[in-house]
């Protein structure tokens, strides 16, 4: 073997730093983007927030670097076209990019104002415990019990576990724990701290006036016959309770008025607020799509620091030039992100205009490839845009991903989206007779009659995805 030199030619895809940055920014939500830009503003002296009344001109005038302007393929180097508009094709849909400092669309005022942190169940119970006259020993037991109560208001921990948790403070007996627990059960919401549904209902029934219609029968039902009540075996219940049908109806109505999850009504999950990234509004018979003015902050080059580059010493000038280049890349990446979000939002609105007009039953099948081909980008890029980005429409605010779903064939050769079929199933069930709920097979036959070729197991899957009980369970609940 002799050493030899060989020349080989091969192709290799490389991502430029600016393209890597553009891709990373594209997949961030608006909240994550704001945090990212806040860090950039703190670390780069060449960056500043643009003034809302004239920031666009300053920012645009500074963009003369080699920043990325296209995300056509994740593995390809992006073309450099700083002077060309990022989205200039004529469209039936009016696409606007308002100045980020401009007021939001008129319907943006419909969002609720965010209130202070809501009080959760434990805070609510501890507040009542502090208002109750108790010894230090009982108060420690009460705090331990409240910390063990779950969000539905039930106590799942055993007395042995509670005693172990209290061991460092007091040695307590089962009787002491039960005494404090019964005291907490009388707190608001009534029945909290119960160990079972039966006990929870009985605590609430004990608070009813004795003359309440059906009260005595309801107590017997809650104590021993909840399973029979779930099966809706009315004849057997009448025999076992020695009650007529009228008394049983009154007892069942009373039980249904009770709260089986008393803790859920206090701090029932913190309300989550989302800021739309884009708006779809119908104006003069046409759907227009625009970016939210708060979609992302508008950045600009700090001209005072930029002017120091020519007068700075060599090392300082090199540092400032590097920071200037990074600032330009970031600003251009933000422009690319905004244009890409706008393109995808516009394509979604064009594809799902029937949904905007008529509702979920008109949602058509849509996959990432269709949007990618329409706007000339890679599917992976579209996938990044559809994650944690929200479109505000007259029908509500939806994540971009909501508008994508697979299709089911129809008899006329077309296709219906899974979302549309789920909407049809919900509508059919909402309109069913309560005494004769529709089975999955009946739903399948009805959908087939309407031209949608769908199997019974598919209907069952869609019904379960909607959190709708089966026909047998709906019959018992009815």
C-alpha positions in Angstrom: 0.0 0.0 0.0 1.4 3.4 -1.0 0.0 6.7 0.3 -1.9 8.6 -2.4 -3.8 11.8 -2.8 -7.4 11.6 -4.0 -9.7 14.4 -5.1 -13.4 13.8 -4.5 -16.4 16.0 -5.2 -19.5 15.7 -3.0 -22.5 17.8 -2.2 -23.2 18.8 1.4 -26.0 20.8 2.8 -25.0 23.5 5.2 -27.2 25.9 7.2 -25.9 29.4 7.4 -26.0 30.9 11.0 -28.7 33.3 9.9 -30.9 30.6 8.5 -30.4 28.5 11.7 -31.6 31.6 13.7 -34.6 32.1 11.4 -35.6 28.5 11.7 -35.3 28.6 15.5 -37.3 31.8 15.8 -40.0 30.5 13.5 -41.0 27.6 15.9 -41.2 29.8 19.0 -44.6 30.9 20.4 -45.2 34.7 20.8 -44.4 34.4 24.5 -41.2 32.5 23.9 -40.2 35.0 21.2 -40.7 37.9 23.5 -38.4 36.3 26.1 -35.8 35.6 23.4 -35.9 39.2 22.1 -35.7 40.5 25.6 -32.4 38.6 26.2 -31.1 39.8 22.8 -31.9 43.4 23.7 -30.0 43.0 27.0 -27.0 41.4 25.5 -26.6 43.4 22.2 -26.0 47.1 22.6 -26.7 47.6 18.8 -30.3 46.5 19.3 -33.2 48.7 20.5 -37.0 48.7 20.3 -38.2 50.7 17.3 -40.3 53.7 18.0 -43.9 53.0 17.1 -44.4 56.3 15.2 -41.3 56.0 13.0 -39.5 52.8 13.8 -40.2 51.0 10.6 -38.1 53.4 8.5 -35.1 53.2 10.8 -35.3 49.5 11.0 -35.6 49.0 7.3 -32.9 51.4 6.5 -30.4 49.4 8.6 -31.1 46.1 6.8 -28.3 46.0 4.3 -26.5 42.9 5.5 -26.7 39.3 4.3 -29.6 38.1 6.4 -31.8 35.2 5.4 -35.0 36.0 3.7 -36.4 32.6 2.7 -37.2 29.3 4.3 -37.9 27.3 1.2 -36.1 24.2 2.4 -34.6 23.7 5.8 -31.4 22.2 4.3 -30.7 24.8 1.6 -29.0 28.1 1.9 -31.5 30.9 1.7 -31.4 33.5 -1.0 -30.5 37.1 -0.1 -32.9 39.6 -1.4 -33.1 42.5 1.1 -34.7 44.9 -1.3 -37.4 42.6 -2.5 -40.8 42.4 -0.7 -41.1 39.1 1.1 -44.7 38.5 -0.1 -45.7 40.2 -3.3 -47.9 37.9 -5.3 -51.4 39.1 -6.1 -54.1 37.3 -4.2 -57.8 37.1 -3.9 -57.3 37.4 -0.1 -56.1 40.7 1.1 -53.0 40.2 3.1 -51.8 43.0 5.2 -48.8 43.6 7.4 -49.7 46.5 9.7 -47.1 48.5 11.5 -46.5 46.6 14.8 -47.4 49.8 16.7 -50.7 50.1 15.0 -53.9 49.5 16.9 -55.3 46.0 16.9 -58.4 45.1 14.8 -61.7 46.2 16.2 -62.7 42.7 17.4 -59.6 42.3 19.5 -61.4 44.2 22.3 -63.5 41.1 22.8 -60.8 39.4 24.9 -61.3 39.3 28.6 -58.9 41.2 30.7 -56.6 39.1 32.8 -57.4 39.2 36.5 -55.1 38.5 39.4 -54.1 35.0 40.3 -57.3 33.1 41.2 -57.7 31.5 44.6 -57.3 27.7 44.5 -59.2 25.2 46.7 -56.4 24.8 49.3 -56.2 28.6 49.8 -59.9 28.8 50.2 -60.0 26.0 52.8 -57.0 27.3 54.7 -58.7 30.7 54.9 -61.7 29.1 56.5 -59.5 27.0 58.8 -57.8 30.2 60.1 -61.2 31.6 60.9 -62.1 28.5 62.9 -61.4 28.3 66.7 -59.1 25.3 67.0 -56.3 24.2 69.2 -52.8 24.2 67.8 -53.0 20.4 67.6 -56.3 20.4 65.6 -55.1 23.2 63.4 -52.0 21.2 62.4 -54.2 18.2 61.6 -56.5 20.5 59.6 -53.6 21.9 57.5 -52.3 18.4 56.8 -55.8 17.3 55.7 -56.3 20.3 53.4 -52.9 19.7 51.8 -53.9 16.1 51.0 -57.3 17.0 49.4 -57.2 16.7 45.6 -58.6 19.2 43.1 -62.0 17.5 43.1 -62.3 17.9 46.8 -61.7 14.3 47.9 -59.3 13.0 50.5 -57.4 10.0 49.1 -54.7 9.7 51.7 -55.1 7.1 54.5 -55.1 8.0 58.2 -51.7 6.1 58.5 -50.2 8.4 55.9 -51.6 11.5 57.5 -50.3 10.4 60.9 -46.9 9.9 59.4 -46.9 13.4 58.0 -47.8 14.8 61.4 -45.3 12.7 63.3 -42.7 15.5 63.6 -45.3 17.7 65.3 -47.9 15.5 67.1 -48.8 11.9 67.6 -52.5 11.9 66.7 -55.1 9.2 66.7 -57.6 8.2 64.0 -60.4 9.7 66.1 -58.7 13.1 66.1 -58.2 13.0 62.4 -61.8 12.0 61.7 -63.1 14.8 64.0 -61.2 17.5 62.2 -62.1 16.0 58.8 -65.8 16.1 59.7 -65.3 19.7 60.6 -63.7 20.5 57.2 -66.5 18.7 55.5 -68.8 21.5 56.7 -66.6 24.2 55.0 -67.4 25.7 51.7 -67.8 23.9 49.4 -69.9 21.5 51.4 -68.7 17.9 51.3 -65.1 18.7 50.6 -62.7 16.2 52.3 -65.0 13.2 51.8 -63.4 9.9 51.0 -66.1 8.7 48.6 -68.9 9.9 46.4 -71.4 8.4 48.7 -70.1 10.2 51.7 -69.8 13.5 49.8 -73.5 13.3 48.7 -74.6 12.4 52.2 -72.9 15.4 53.7 -74.7 17.7 51.3 -78.0 15.9 51.9 -77.6 16.3 55.7 -77.5 20.1 55.1 -80.9 20.0 53.4 -84.0 20.8 55.4 -85.9 17.7 56.5 -89.0 18.8 54.6 -87.1 18.9 51.3 -89.0 16.7 48.8 -87.3 13.3 48.4 -84.7 14.0 51.1 -85.1 10.8 53.1 -85.2 8.6 50.0 -82.2 10.5 48.5 -80.1 9.8 51.7 -80.9 6.0 51.3 -79.9 6.2 47.6 -76.6 7.9 48.4 -75.8 5.5 51.2 -76.3 2.1 49.6 -77.8 2.3 46.1 -75.6 4.5 43.8 -74.6 1.5 41.6 -78.3 0.6 41.1 -79.0 4.3 40.4 -76.3 4.3 37.7 -77.9 1.3 36.0 -81.2 3.2 36.1 -83.0 0.1 37.5 -86.0 2.0 38.7 -88.2 -1.0 39.5 -85.7 -2.6 41.8 -84.9 0.7 43.5 -88.6 1.2 44.3 -88.8 -2.2 45.8 -85.6 -1.9 47.9 -86.4 1.6 49.1 -90.1 0.9 49.6 -90.9 4.1 47.7 -93.3 4.8 44.8 -92.2 6.2 41.5 -93.0 9.8 42.4 -90.9 9.7 45.6 -88.0 8.1 43.6 -88.2 10.8 40.9 -88.0 13.5 43.6 -85.0 11.8 45.3 -83.2 11.4 42.0 -83.8 15.0 41.1 -82.4 16.1 44.5 -79.3 14.0 44.0 -78.7 15.4 40.6 -78.8 18.9 42.1 -75.9 18.0 44.3 -72.2 18.6 43.4 -70.3 15.3 43.0 -67.0 17.2 42.7 -67.2 20.0 45.2 -63.6 21.1 44.9 -63.8 21.6 41.2 -65.9 24.8 41.6 -63.1 26.6 43.5 -60.2 27.6 41.2 -61.3 25.2 38.6 -58.1 25.5 36.6 -56.5 28.8 35.8 -57.9 30.4 32.7 -55.4 30.3 29.9 -55.1 33.3 27.6 -53.5 33.3 24.2 -52.5 36.2 22.1 -53.5 35.7 18.4 -50.6 35.8 15.9 -52.9 36.7 13.1 -56.5 37.8 12.4 -59.0 36.6 9.8 -61.7 39.2 9.2 -64.4 39.4 6.6 -64.6 42.9 5.0 -66.8 43.8 2.0 -67.4 40.2 1.2 -63.7 39.2 1.3 -61.7 37.5 4.0 -58.6 39.5 4.9 -55.7 38.2 6.9 -53.4 40.4 8.9 -50.7 39.9 11.5 -51.4 40.9 15.0 -49.7 44.2 15.9 -48.5 42.5 19.0 -47.2 39.4 17.2 -43.6 40.3 17.8 -41.7 43.4 19.0 -40.3 45.7 16.3 -36.5 46.0 16.6 -34.1 48.5 15.1 -30.4 49.3 15.0 -29.2 51.7 17.7 -27.7 54.4 15.5 -25.6 56.0 18.2 -23.7 52.8 18.9 -23.5 52.1 15.1 -21.8 55.6 14.6 -19.1 54.7 17.1 -17.7 51.9 15.0 -15.8 54.3 12.7 -14.2 56.1 15.7 -13.6 53.1 18.0 -10.3 51.3 18.6 -9.6 48.2 16.6 -10.8 45.7 19.2 -13.8 47.7 20.1 -14.7 48.3 16.5 -14.4 44.5 15.8 -16.8 43.8 18.7 -19.3 46.4 17.6 -19.2 45.2 14.0 -19.9 41.7 15.2 -22.8 42.9 17.3 -24.1 45.0 14.3 -24.1 41.9 12.1 -25.9 39.8 14.7 -28.5 42.6 15.1 -29.1 42.7 11.4 -29.5 39.0 11.2 -32.0 39.0 14.0 -34.0 41.8 12.5 -34.1 40.1 9.1 -35.0 36.8 10.8 -37.9 38.5 12.5 -39.1 39.9 9.2 -38.9 36.4 7.7 -40.8 34.9 10.6 -43.6 37.5 10.3 -43.9 37.0 6.5 -43.9 33.2 6.9 -46.6 33.3 9.5 -48.7 35.6 7.3 -48.3 33.3 4.3 -49.4 30.2 6.2 -52.3 32.1 7.8 -53.5 33.4 4.5 -53.3 29.9 2.9 -55.2 28.4 5.8 -58.0 31.0 5.5 -58.2 30.4 1.7 -58.4 26.6 2.3 -60.9 26.7 5.1 -63.1 29.7 4.1 -66.1 27.3 4.2 -65.4 26.7 7.9 -65.3 30.4 8.6 -68.6 30.8 6.8 -70.6 27.8 8.0 -68.8 26.2 10.9 -67.0 23.0 11.8 -69.2 20.8 9.6 -67.8 22.6 6.6 -64.2 22.0 7.5 -62.4 20.3 4.6 -59.5 17.9 4.8 -56.2 19.7 4.8 -52.6 18.4 5.2 -49.3 20.3 5.5 -48.2 19.4 2.0 -51.0 21.4 0.4 -50.1 24.5 2.3 -46.4 23.9 1.7 -46.9 23.5 -2.1 -49.1 26.6 -2.3 -46.7 29.0 -0.6 -43.5 27.4 -1.9 -42.0 26.2 1.4 -41.0 22.9 2.9 -43.5 20.9 4.9 -41.2 21.0 8.0 -41.3 24.8 7.8 -45.1 24.9 7.7 -45.2 22.4 10.6 -43.1 24.8 12.7 -45.4 27.7 11.9 -48.5 25.8 12.8 -47.2 24.9 16.3 -48.2 27.3 19.1 -49.4 30.0 16.6 -53.0 31.1 16.9 -55.5 32.6 14.4 -58.4 34.8 15.6 -61.6 34.4 13.6 -65.2 35.4 14.1 -65.8 31.7 15.2 -63.1 31.9 17.9 -59.3 31.7 18.3 -57.8 28.5 17.1 -54.2 27.1 16.9 -53.1 26.8 13.3 -53.0 23.0 13.7 -56.7 22.9 14.3 -57.4 23.6 10.6 -55.5 20.4 9.6 -57.1 17.0 9.6 -57.2 13.8 7.6 -60.0 13.0 5.1 -62.6 10.3 4.8 -64.0 9.4 1.4 -67.5 10.3 0.3 -69.7 8.5 -2.1 -69.4 11.3 -4.7 -65.6 10.9 -4.9 -64.9 13.8 -2.5 -63.6 13.8 1.1 -64.8 15.0 4.4 -62.4 16.1 7.2 -62.3 14.3 10.5 -63.2 17.6 12.2 -66.3 17.9 10.0 -67.4 14.3 10.8 -66.9 14.9 14.5 -69.1 18.0 14.3 -71.8 16.0 12.5 -71.6 13.3 15.2 -72.0 15.9 18.0 -74.9 17.5 16.2 -76.7 14.2 15.7 -76.2 13.3 19.4 -77.4 16.7 20.5 -80.6 16.3 18.5 -81.3 12.7 19.7 -84.2 11.7 21.9 -82.9 11.3 25.4 -84.9 8.2 26.0 -83.5 6.6 22.8 -79.9 7.6 22.4 -78.2 6.8 19.1 -75.8 3.9 19.1 -72.5 4.0 17.2 -74.0 1.7 14.5 -77.0 4.0 14.1 -74.7 7.0 13.8 -72.6 5.1 11.2 -75.7 4.3 9.1 -76.8 8.0 9.3 -73.4 9.2 8.1 -73.4 6.7 5.3 -76.8 7.9 4.3 -75.4 11.4 4.0 -72.7 10.1 1.7 -69.8 9.7 4.2 -68.2 6.3 4.0 -67.1 5.7 7.6 -66.9 2.5 9.7 -68.5 2.0 13.1 -65.1 1.8 14.8 -64.2 5.1 13.3 -67.4 6.7 14.6 -66.7 5.2 18.1 -63.1 6.7 17.9 -64.5 10.2 17.0 -67.2 10.0 19.7 -64.6 9.1 22.3 -62.4 12.0 21.1 -65.3 14.3 21.7 -65.6 12.9 25.3 -69.2 11.8 24.6 -70.3 8.7 26.5 -71.6 5.6 24.8 -75.4 5.2 24.1 -75.7 2.9 27.1 -74.1 5.4 29.4 -76.1 8.3 28.0 -79.3 6.2 28.5 -78.4 5.8 32.2 -77.6 9.5 32.6 -80.8 10.5 30.9 
